[in-house]
Amino acid sequence: MKKTVSTIRDVAAAAGVSTATVSKFINGTQRFSPAVEAKIQHAITELGYRSNPMAQSMITGKTKAIGLAVLDIANPHFSSVVKGANRIAQAHGYTLLLVDAEENPGRERQLLEALSRRVDGMIIFTRLQESEMDWLVKLNHPLVIFGKLEHLQLPTVASDDFRGGYMAARHLITQGHKRFAYMGFPKSRRNAERMGGVRDCLRAHGLELAEHEAAAPSAGEGERLCSSIMLGAEHPDALICYNDLMALGFMKAAQTLGFRLPADISVAGFDNIQYGNYTSPALTSVDLQSERMGMAAMEKVLAIIDGKDVDRYTVIDPQLVLRASTTSRN
């Protein structure tokens, strides 16, 4: 015999209150006396009642969902961001809806506009320039953007990419490196900050920086650019890459070409993804605290939804993680 599903009317009848009272109790829109709340909770437990999220959304106007747009879910950096954001969302009774903008970069705006209609707030990674982001403000939705913004008045969470680049360069200079190269990804707004930190540190020590541009922030691009970096008249003795994936691709190709790492060239990246700890040699990296970034962004958007004041900028300090891919030349 099919089990009957309990309804809100059944709960109201068992507790001796109106359906409106049960609804307000479940949705948290009104508090009642401890005795009344105890009766309602007892009835819910005894009847095994479960609220209907769709019906609840129609009543409250809230979806209890947060949208998160990342640039490439296959990149472990973004996976860690998702993990951190989801931990906070679940702790507050929210569901996370994920969009991978890398799958349809030409439709990023349409994807985000569609997402905004299904969630109470959004957290967004985007490669759009600030001049292309005015429409985000017009969504009239609680938003948090990853990365620094100069003009748009939107809450942000960012790692200190400039400081991370400076730290990596400073460490390599201390180790005695003289010939530096940077493998960058110019399409990213964060690239200029990372390279700027490297360049400023080198300039302070009278050193030059050779730039190499990748078409994508991927291991494949790091591998592709390796020969042009290493097979010239004089190759660099230190390379800093925009991210760990590019660094790992470069390292594989360099070893295939017969170079010894780090004896011939020291390599460092950004993100501190877990795979960098298992390569040979293990990869020195700037840890941008990816999981913490996701947590901070989710906490901020939930605070905005609750009508609380939040700081416009949240900057998370990086940490340089030293491993065997860099060595002393002193």
C-alpha positions in Angstrom: 0.0 0.0 0.0 1.4 3.4 -1.0 2.4 5.6 1.9 0.5 8.8 2.3 2.7 11.9 2.1 2.0 14.3 5.0 0.9 17.9 4.1 1.2 21.2 5.9 -2.5 20.8 6.7 -1.8 17.5 8.5 0.9 19.3 10.6 -1.5 22.1 11.4 -4.2 19.7 12.5 -1.9 17.7 14.7 -0.4 20.8 16.3 -3.8 22.5 16.7 -2.8 25.6 14.9 -3.5 27.2 11.5 -1.7 26.3 8.3 -0.5 29.9 8.1 1.2 29.5 11.5 2.9 26.3 10.4 4.0 28.0 7.2 5.5 31.0 9.1 7.3 28.7 11.5 8.8 26.5 8.7 9.9 29.6 6.6 11.3 31.4 9.7 9.2 34.5 9.0 7.7 34.7 12.4 8.5 33.4 15.9 5.8 32.0 18.3 5.7 31.0 21.9 8.0 28.1 22.9 4.9 25.9 23.6 3.4 26.5 20.1 6.8 26.0 18.4 7.3 22.8 20.3 3.9 21.5 19.2 4.6 22.3 15.6 8.0 20.7 15.7 6.7 17.6 17.4 4.0 17.3 14.7 6.5 17.7 11.9 8.7 15.0 13.4 5.9 12.5 14.1 4.4 12.9 10.7 7.7 12.9 8.9 6.7 16.1 7.1 9.1 17.6 4.5 8.5 21.0 3.1 8.2 21.5 -0.7 11.0 23.7 -1.8 9.1 25.0 -4.8 6.0 25.8 -2.8 8.3 27.5 -0.2 9.9 29.5 -2.9 6.5 30.7 -4.2 5.6 31.9 -0.7 8.8 33.5 0.4 10.1 34.7 -3.0 13.4 33.0 -2.2 15.0 30.1 -3.9 17.6 29.3 -1.2 20.1 28.9 -3.9 23.3 30.8 -4.7 24.8 30.8 -8.2 28.6 30.4 -8.7 30.2 31.1 -12.1 33.7 29.7 -12.6 36.0 29.9 -15.5 37.0 26.2 -15.8 35.8 23.6 -13.4 38.5 21.2 -14.6 41.1 23.5 -13.1 41.7 22.3 -9.5 42.0 26.0 -8.4 38.3 26.5 -9.2 37.3 23.2 -7.8 38.8 24.3 -4.4 36.9 27.6 -4.7 33.7 25.6 -5.2 34.4 23.4 -2.3 34.9 26.3 0.1 31.8 28.1 -1.2 29.6 25.0 -1.0 30.7 24.3 2.6 29.4 27.7 3.7 26.2 27.5 1.6 25.2 24.1 3.1 25.9 25.4 6.6 23.3 28.1 6.0 20.7 25.9 4.2 21.5 27.0 0.7 22.1 25.0 -2.5 24.9 25.9 -4.9 24.2 26.2 -8.6 27.3 26.0 -10.7 28.0 27.5 -14.2 31.2 26.8 -16.1 31.6 29.9 -18.2 34.6 28.4 -20.1 32.2 26.0 -21.8 30.4 28.9 -23.6 32.6 32.0 -23.3 30.7 33.8 -26.1 27.4 33.3 -24.1 28.7 34.3 -20.7 26.3 37.2 -20.4 23.3 35.0 -21.3 24.4 32.3 -19.0 24.7 34.6 -16.0 21.4 36.4 -16.8 19.6 33.0 -16.9 21.3 32.0 -13.6 20.2 35.2 -11.9 16.6 34.2 -12.3 17.1 31.0 -10.4 19.1 32.1 -7.4 19.0 34.6 -4.5 22.6 35.8 -5.2 25.6 35.2 -7.4 29.3 34.8 -7.0 31.2 35.4 -10.3 34.6 34.7 -11.9 34.8 36.5 -15.2 37.4 37.4 -17.8 35.3 40.4 -18.9 37.0 43.7 -18.6 35.4 46.2 -16.2 34.1 48.3 -19.1 32.1 45.2 -20.3 30.5 44.6 -16.9 27.9 47.4 -16.5 25.0 45.0 -17.1 25.9 43.0 -14.0 24.9 46.0 -11.9 21.6 46.2 -13.7 20.7 42.7 -12.6 19.7 44.2 -9.3 20.9 41.1 -7.5 23.2 40.4 -4.6 26.6 40.0 -6.3 30.2 39.2 -5.3 32.9 39.4 -7.9 36.3 37.6 -7.7 39.2 39.9 -8.4 39.8 43.7 -8.0 37.6 46.3 -9.6 38.6 49.9 -10.0 35.4 51.6 -10.9 32.3 49.4 -10.5 30.8 49.6 -7.0 30.4 45.9 -6.5 31.6 43.8 -3.5 34.7 41.7 -4.3 36.9 39.0 -3.0 40.5 38.9 -4.3 43.8 37.3 -3.6 46.7 39.8 -3.4 48.1 38.8 -6.8 50.6 41.6 -6.9 52.1 40.6 -3.6 52.2 37.0 -4.7 54.2 37.8 -7.8 56.6 40.0 -5.8 57.1 37.2 -3.2 57.9 34.6 -5.9 60.4 37.0 -7.6 62.0 38.0 -4.3 62.6 34.4 -3.3 64.2 33.6 -6.6 66.4 36.7 -6.5 67.5 35.7 -3.0 68.5 32.3 -4.4 70.8 34.0 -6.9 68.8 33.9 -10.1 69.6 36.6 -12.7 67.7 35.8 -16.0 63.9 35.8 -15.4 61.0 35.0 -17.6 57.2 35.2 -17.0 54.7 33.0 -18.8 51.5 35.0 -18.7 47.8 34.8 -19.8 46.9 38.4 -20.9 43.2 37.7 -21.2 43.0 37.4 -17.5 42.5 40.6 -15.5 44.7 39.1 -12.7 47.6 38.5 -15.1 48.7 42.2 -15.0 48.8 42.1 -11.2 50.9 39.0 -11.0 53.3 40.1 -13.6 53.4 43.6 -12.1 54.5 42.2 -8.8 57.3 40.2 -10.5 58.4 43.2 -12.6 58.5 45.6 -9.7 60.6 43.3 -7.6 63.1 42.7 -10.4 63.3 46.4 -11.2 64.2 47.2 -7.7 67.2 44.8 -8.1 68.2 46.0 -11.6 66.9 42.9 -13.4 65.0 42.5 -16.6 61.9 40.3 -17.3 61.2 38.4 -20.5 57.5 38.0 -21.2 55.9 35.0 -23.0 52.1 35.0 -23.7 50.0 31.9 -23.6 46.7 31.6 -25.5 45.1 29.7 -22.6 45.9 29.1 -18.9 46.5 25.4 -19.5 49.2 22.7 -19.2 49.1 22.3 -23.0 50.1 26.0 -23.5 52.9 25.6 -21.0 54.2 22.6 -22.9 53.8 24.4 -26.3 55.8 27.5 -25.2 58.6 25.6 -23.6 60.8 25.2 -26.8 60.6 28.9 -27.6 61.7 29.7 -24.1 64.4 27.1 -23.7 66.0 26.7 -27.1 67.1 30.3 -27.7 70.6 31.7 -27.5 70.4 32.0 -23.7 67.5 30.5 -21.8 66.3 32.0 -18.5 67.4 30.5 -15.2 64.1 31.2 -13.5 60.5 31.1 -14.9 57.4 32.2 -13.1 54.1 31.1 -14.7 50.6 32.6 -14.5 49.3 29.4 -12.9 50.4 25.9 -11.9 48.9 24.2 -14.9 51.1 26.1 -17.3 54.1 25.5 -15.0 53.5 21.8 -15.0 53.1 21.6 -18.8 56.4 23.6 -19.2 58.2 21.3 -16.8 57.2 18.2 -18.6 58.3 19.6 -22.0 61.6 20.9 -20.6 62.5 17.5 -19.2 61.6 15.9 -22.5 64.0 18.3 -24.3 66.7 17.1 -21.9 66.9 20.0 -19.4 67.3 19.3 -15.7 65.0 20.9 -13.3 65.8 22.9 -11.3 69.5 22.7 -12.2 69.0 24.3 -15.6 65.9 26.4 -14.7 63.8 27.0 -11.6 60.1 27.1 -12.1 57.3 28.5 -10.0 53.5 28.9 -10.5 50.4 30.3 -8.9 47.4 28.5 -7.2 49.2 25.7 -5.3 47.0 23.0 -6.8 47.4 19.5 -5.3 49.0 18.0 -8.4 52.0 20.2 -8.0 53.1 18.3 -4.9 53.3 15.0 -6.8 55.4 16.0 -9.8 59.1 15.5 -10.0 60.4 17.9 -8.9 57.5 19.1 -6.8 56.3 22.6 -7.8 57.0 25.8 -5.9 53.8 27.8 -6.0 52.1 30.9 -4.7 49.1 29.6 -2.6 46.2 32.0 -3.2 44.0 30.2 -0.6 41.5 29.1 -3.2 39.2 27.3 -0.7 39.3 30.3 1.7 38.4 32.6 -1.2 35.2 30.5 -1.9 34.3 30.6 1.7 34.8 34.4 2.0 32.8 35.1 -1.1 29.8 32.9 0.0 29.8 34.5 3.5 29.8 38.0 1.9 26.9 37.3 -0.6 24.8 35.7 2.2 25.4 38.7 4.4 24.2 41.0 1.6 21.1 38.8 1.2 20.4 39.2 4.9 20.6 43.0 4.5 23.9 43.4 6.4 26.6 45.9 5.7 29.8 44.3 4.1 33.2 45.6 3.2 33.5 46.4 -0.4 36.9 44.7 -0.7 38.1 41.5 0.9 41.7 40.8 0.1 43.3 37.4 1.1 47.0 37.2 1.6 48.9 34.7 -0.5 51.6 32.3 0.8 54.7 31.1 -1.0 55.0 27.3 -0.8 58.6 26.3 -1.4 59.3 22.9 -3.1 62.0 21.3 -5.2 61.4 23.0 -8.5 63.4 26.1 -7.4 67.0 26.0 -6.2 69.8 28.2 -5.1 72.3 29.5 -7.7 74.5 31.2 -5.1 
